[in-house]
């Protein structure tokens, strides 16, 4: 995300808070109550966002994790593509030998 995007999102949230305050004031709440309720709404939104963020962190579904996995897969695929037929046969034999020696497979 670019810096200008972050600034735009921040300004949008700031203006949405002011709009919510004005809407609550026009709905008949006094200034203090409108301020409290607008803070309650935005605090709830912030806590909800933090919970979704933590969920993505602990489940490793973040963009960085996906990019790292894609990179590792691409490197392994490139190594396989560069191997000769003899090397591939040797690797296949090693894998089969490993499966036979590992009883948990």
C-alpha positions in Angstrom: 0.0 0.0 0.0 1.3 3.4 -0.9 1.7 6.3 1.5 -1.0 8.3 -0.3 -3.4 5.4 0.1 -2.8 5.3 3.9 -3.3 9.1 4.1 -6.5 8.8 2.1 -7.8 6.0 4.3 -6.9 7.9 7.4 -8.7 11.0 6.2 -11.7 9.0 5.1 -12.0 7.4 8.6 -11.6 10.8 10.2 -14.3 12.3 8.1 -16.6 9.3 8.7 -16.2 9.9 12.4 -17.2 13.5 12.0 -20.1 12.5 9.8 -21.3 9.9 12.4 -21.0 12.6 15.1 -23.1 15.0 13.0 -25.6 12.3 12.2 -26.1 11.4 15.8 -26.3 15.1 16.8 -29.0 15.7 14.1 -30.8 12.5 15.4 -31.3 14.3 18.7 -28.5 13.3 20.9 -26.6 16.1 22.7 -22.9 16.7 21.9 -21.5 14.6 24.7 -23.7 11.5 24.0 -23.1 11.8 20.2 -19.3 11.9 20.9 -19.5 8.9 23.2 -21.5 6.8 20.8 -19.3 7.7 17.8 -16.3 6.7 19.9 -18.0 3.4 20.8 -18.7 2.7 17.2 -15.1 3.4 16.1 -13.6 1.6 19.0 -15.7 -1.5 18.2 -14.6 -1.2 14.5 -11.0 -0.9 15.5 -11.2 -4.0 17.8 -13.0 -5.9 15.1 -10.2 -5.0 12.6 -7.5 -6.0 15.1 -9.2 -9.4 15.7 -9.3 -10.1 11.9 -5.7 -9.1 11.6 -4.6 -11.4 14.5 -6.6 -14.2 12.9 -4.7 -13.8 9.6 -1.4 -13.6 11.5 -1.9 -16.7 13.5 -3.4 -18.7 10.6 -0.5 -17.5 8.4 -2.8 -16.1 5.6 -1.0 -12.8 5.3 0.3 -11.6 2.0 3.9 -12.0 3.1 3.4 -15.7 3.9 1.7 -16.3 0.6 4.5 -14.5 -1.3 7.2 -16.5 0.5 5.4 -19.8 -0.2 5.0 -18.9 -3.9 8.7 -18.0 -4.1 9.8 -21.2 -2.4 7.6 -23.2 -4.8 9.0 -21.4 -7.8 12.6 -22.0 -6.7 11.9 -25.7 -6.2 10.2 -25.9 -9.5 13.1 -24.2 -11.3 15.6 -26.7 -9.6 13.5 -29.6 -10.8 13.3 -28.2 -14.3 17.1 -27.8 -14.4 17.8 -31.4 -13.3 18.8 -34.0 -15.9 16.8 -37.2 -16.4 19.5 -39.2 -14.4 19.3 -36.8 -11.5 15.5 -37.0 -11.5 15.7 -40.8 -11.5 18.2 -40.7 -8.6 15.9 -38.3 -6.7 12.9 -40.6 -7.3 14.9 -43.6 -6.1 15.9 -41.7 -2.9 12.3 -40.8 -2.3 11.1 -44.3 -2.7 13.8 -45.6 -0.4 12.9 -43.0 2.2 9.2 -44.1 2.0 10.2 -47.8 2.5 12.4 -47.0 5.5 9.8 -44.7 7.1 7.0 -46.9 8.6 4.7 -43.9 9.3 4.1 -43.2 5.6 
